[in-house]
Amino acid sequence: MLSAIKHYFGVGDTQHQAYEAYVTIVAQARKPVFYQEWQVDDTLDGRFDCIVLHLCLVLQKMESEIARSDVGYFMRTMTEAFFADMDRSIREMGVGDTGIGLRVKKMAQAFYGRKKAYMDANGEEMALRDALLRNVYRQKDVPAECVASLAAYMARNYRALQGQHVDAMMQGRLVFSS
């Protein structure tokens, strides 16, 4: 997977750094706690949602400095890395070229819908829990403690990322809280 994404990018520093940041996001989203303790489905959809929530946290921090053209370009490039990864994953599952466009379009709609929901819920615990139930858990009956733990995790990481300098993040140095 990672070599395919790396191949997608040229030799530009920003593109390489966006790739490194995306790799950090994917590594964090693959931690067993999400699937074993917080009962996120360990499926393509569940993994997609874990990556999206981490990507949204990072993008939310970066949007505070969107006036900088380098930040906007980095955000776009990192988001492109995400979609390139999703495209590659779908192809590896054997979906033909005719089905790729539709699936990527649905993923894009899901991504932007989740991004809006998480940003709108910022600071309001119940709104965030509702967004997580709707998106990550897909209305599945899970213990309230799982949803609360995931919401608390997101709040901790929102605060942790807000304290990090955008320039360091753009160099692939993202630090997530546990």
C-alpha positions as CSV (number, residue, x, y, z in Angstrom):
1,M,0.0,0.0,0.0
2,L,2.6,2.6,1.1
3,S,4.8,2.0,-1.9
4,A,1.8,2.5,-4.2
5,I,1.0,5.9,-2.5
6,K,4.7,6.8,-2.6
7,H,4.8,6.1,-6.3
8,Y,1.8,8.4,-6.8
9,F,3.8,11.3,-5.5
10,G,6.7,12.9,-7.3
11,V,9.8,14.1,-5.7
12,G,8.3,17.4,-4.4
13,D,9.0,18.1,-0.7
14,T,5.4,19.0,0.1
15,Q,4.0,15.9,-1.6
16,H,6.5,13.7,0.2
17,Q,5.7,15.3,3.5
18,A,1.9,15.0,2.9
19,Y,2.5,11.3,2.2
20,E,4.5,11.0,5.5
21,A,1.7,12.7,7.4
22,Y,-0.9,10.4,5.8
23,V,1.2,7.3,6.7
24,T,1.2,8.5,10.3
25,I,-2.6,8.9,10.2
26,V,-3.1,5.4,8.8
27,A,-0.7,3.9,11.4
28,Q,-2.7,5.6,14.2
29,A,-6.0,4.5,12.7
30,R,-4.8,0.8,12.7
31,K,-4.2,0.6,16.4
32,P,-6.0,-2.3,17.9
33,V,-7.8,-0.3,20.6
34,F,-10.4,0.9,18.0
35,Y,-11.3,-2.6,17.0
36,Q,-10.8,-4.6,20.1
37,E,-11.8,-2.2,22.9
38,W,-14.1,0.4,21.2
39,Q,-15.8,-2.1,18.9
40,V,-15.3,-0.4,15.6
41,D,-15.9,-3.0,12.9
42,D,-12.6,-4.4,11.7
43,T,-13.8,-4.2,8.1
44,L,-13.1,-2.0,5.1
45,D,-15.8,0.4,6.3
46,G,-14.5,0.5,9.9
47,R,-11.0,1.1,8.8
48,F,-12.1,3.8,6.4
49,D,-13.9,5.5,9.3
50,C,-10.9,5.3,11.6
51,I,-8.7,6.9,8.9
52,V,-11.3,9.6,8.2
53,L,-11.7,10.6,11.8
54,H,-7.9,11.0,12.2
55,L,-7.6,12.8,8.9
56,C,-10.4,15.2,10.0
57,L,-8.7,15.9,13.3
58,V,-5.5,16.9,11.4
59,L,-7.3,18.9,8.8
60,Q,-9.3,20.7,11.5
61,K,-6.1,21.9,13.1
62,M,-4.6,22.9,9.7
63,E,-7.7,24.9,8.7
64,S,-6.8,27.4,11.4
65,E,-4.0,28.4,9.2
66,I,-5.6,27.9,5.8
67,A,-4.7,31.5,4.8
68,R,-1.2,30.2,4.2
69,S,-1.0,28.9,0.6
70,D,1.5,26.2,1.6
71,V,-1.0,24.9,4.3
72,G,-3.8,24.8,1.7
73,Y,-1.6,22.9,-0.7
74,F,-0.5,20.5,1.9
75,M,-4.1,19.8,3.0
76,R,-5.1,19.1,-0.5
77,T,-2.1,16.9,-1.2
78,M,-2.7,14.9,2.0
79,T,-6.4,14.5,1.1
80,E,-5.3,13.3,-2.4
81,A,-3.1,10.7,-0.7
82,F,-6.1,9.5,1.1
83,F,-8.2,9.1,-2.0
84,A,-5.3,7.5,-3.9
85,D,-5.0,5.0,-1.1
86,M,-8.8,4.3,-1.2
87,D,-8.7,3.9,-5.0
88,R,-5.8,1.4,-4.6
89,S,-7.6,-0.5,-1.9
90,I,-10.7,-0.9,-4.0
91,R,-8.7,-2.1,-7.0
92,E,-7.0,-4.6,-4.8
93,M,-10.4,-6.0,-3.8
94,G,-11.0,-6.7,-7.5
95,V,-13.4,-4.0,-8.4
96,G,-13.3,-3.3,-12.1
97,D,-12.5,0.1,-13.6
98,T,-16.2,0.7,-14.3
99,G,-17.0,0.4,-10.6
100,I,-14.1,2.4,-9.2
101,G,-15.5,5.9,-10.1
102,L,-18.8,5.2,-8.3
103,R,-17.2,3.8,-5.2
104,V,-14.6,6.7,-4.9
105,K,-17.5,9.2,-5.4
106,K,-19.4,7.5,-2.6
107,M,-16.2,7.6,-0.4
108,A,-15.7,11.3,-1.2
109,Q,-19.3,12.1,-0.2
110,A,-18.8,10.1,3.0
111,F,-15.5,11.8,3.8
112,Y,-16.9,15.3,3.3
113,G,-20.0,14.5,5.2
114,R,-18.1,13.1,8.2
115,K,-15.6,16.0,8.1
116,K,-18.6,18.4,8.4
117,A,-20.2,16.4,11.1
118,Y,-17.0,16.2,13.2
119,M,-16.2,19.9,12.8
120,D,-19.8,20.9,13.6
121,A,-19.7,18.8,16.7
122,N,-16.4,20.3,17.9
123,G,-16.7,21.0,21.6
124,E,-20.1,19.5,22.1
125,E,-19.8,15.9,23.4
126,M,-23.3,14.7,22.6
127,A,-23.2,16.0,19.1
128,L,-19.8,14.2,18.6
129,R,-21.2,11.0,20.1
130,D,-24.2,11.2,17.7
131,A,-21.8,11.7,14.8
132,L,-19.7,8.7,15.8
133,L,-22.8,6.5,16.2
134,R,-24.1,7.5,12.8
135,N,-20.7,7.3,11.0
136,V,-18.3,5.0,12.7
137,Y,-20.7,2.6,14.3
138,R,-23.3,3.0,11.5
139,Q,-26.2,2.9,14.1
140,K,-25.0,-0.5,15.3
141,D,-25.9,-1.3,18.9
142,V,-22.7,-0.8,20.8
143,P,-22.1,-0.1,24.5
144,A,-22.3,3.6,25.4
145,E,-18.9,3.3,27.0
146,C,-17.3,2.5,23.6
147,V,-18.9,5.5,22.0
148,A,-17.9,7.7,25.0
149,S,-14.3,6.4,24.9
150,L,-14.0,7.1,21.2
151,A,-15.5,10.6,21.7
152,A,-13.0,11.2,24.6
153,Y,-10.2,10.0,22.4
154,M,-11.2,12.5,19.7
155,A,-11.4,15.3,22.2
156,R,-7.9,14.5,23.6
157,N,-6.4,14.4,20.1
158,Y,-8.2,17.6,19.1
159,R,-6.5,19.3,22.0
160,A,-3.2,17.6,21.4
161,L,-3.1,18.5,17.7
162,Q,-4.2,22.1,18.5
163,G,-1.0,22.4,20.5
164,Q,1.2,21.3,17.7
165,H,2.8,23.6,15.2
166,V,1.5,23.4,11.7
167,D,5.0,23.5,10.2
168,A,6.0,20.4,12.2
169,M,2.8,18.6,11.1
170,M,3.5,19.5,7.5
171,Q,6.9,17.8,7.9
172,G,5.1,14.6,8.9
173,R,5.6,15.0,12.6
174,L,2.2,14.4,13.9
175,V,1.8,13.2,17.5
176,F,-1.4,11.6,18.5
177,S,-2.5,11.1,22.1
178,S,-3.4,7.6,23.2
